[in-house]
Amino acid sequence: MPAKVVLKYCPDYTTDVELRLREGLAELGGMSEFVKPGQKVLLKVNLLMKKRPEEAVTTHPSVVEAVVHLVQEAGGIPIIGDSPGGPYTVNALRAIYTRSGLREVAERTGAILNEDVGQTTVQYPDGKLAKSLTIINCVLDADVVIPLSKLKTHGMMTFTGAVKILFGVIPGLLKAEFHFKMFKVRDFADLLVDITTWVRPALSIMDGVVGMEGDGPSAGNPRNIGALIMSTDPFALDVVATDLIGLKAEKVPTIMAARVRGLTSRLDELQLIGDSRSLWRIQGFIIPRAVSTNFLDMVPLPNNVKKFILNRMRPRPIFEHETCVGCRDCVNNCPSKVITMNENQRPVVDLEGCIRCFCCQELCPQQAVKLFKPWLGRTLLK
């Protein structure tokens, strides 16, 4: 039976978001199909960093509030949570809840904001790369997990959605260790698929009303899309979302990693229902240019030569010192520890050791880190 993906048109956040979600979920049996009375329901939002809702970095509070109401209506106990980038501490969570508008959602609805920063290591023998995972406790304590992702592009992974959001079940700075150990994009994609198949979310909902294009997931530009997307299959949801913005599945590492495992990765493998895409098909969505270097693995060259070529083809971070405020977030969150501060307390990077995870760009609160795409890579690998 092919996975169902429901697409609902929602032009802005002033529209009745809850009504649109209710209509969409009715196609899947309604929220009561996934939530039973008394169950603890983790709404795993995207809380990458301390950003306002209009910056399109975090899941919009209107979408979160609507889902909270639907969970409560089904008799569930909604808990809002995530492990953002950087240290996983109560103070960090509280600051992001406030800036993102989710504290107000909790105050209005009675939803619980997770402040348990504990973590537990679980075994996952079925994982392809990850045979064990360290998971934030609020995921383990929940009876039901419903990720509420944001439709965004991503400098490293090209796209972040229903699958990539689940990297947030890994606590705080431990994410950096995974980036360092699995710096190859295809390995990191396999890790994300492992995490997703372990979590097995009951339902995935994507906030694509306003998404992000360009150098996402934090330094891109907000882009009106007008979509709410729902599915029990996060892989299928991402296939529909990427198609909506004109991004070919073959360009998305997580979709291709899913394809290898026989998971949903093509439009003809799913059942798309809801509103017609012709209502708002997106044209000219700006996608980060991914530079595939897999061909070098087949070329008989010394490793130092391959590294020389790679460093002239792959994107690299550029630090805008005039915008930087010297907060050191890039230094503290660099998995490979190759960023240091100069005499003026501005960051510099050793590109020879840079693994191109772009955590510095992703977590910079001032958007002072830009991604530079070298001419050689753009020319040879179009």
Beta strands, then each sheet from edge to edge (+ up, - down):
strand 1: 3-9
strand 2: 40-45
strand 3: 77-81
strand 4: 112-113
strand 5: 119-123
strand 6: 132-136
strand 7: 144-154
strand 8: 158-160
strand 9: 204-213
strand 10: 221-231
strand 11: 270-274
strand 12: 316-319
strand 13: 339-341
strand 14: 347-349
strand 15: 369-372
sheet 1: 4+ 3+ 2+ 7+ 9+ 10- 1+ 11+
sheet 2: 4+ 3+ 2+ 7+ 8-
sheet 3: 5+ 6-
sheet 4: 12+ 15-
sheet 5: 13+ 14-
end
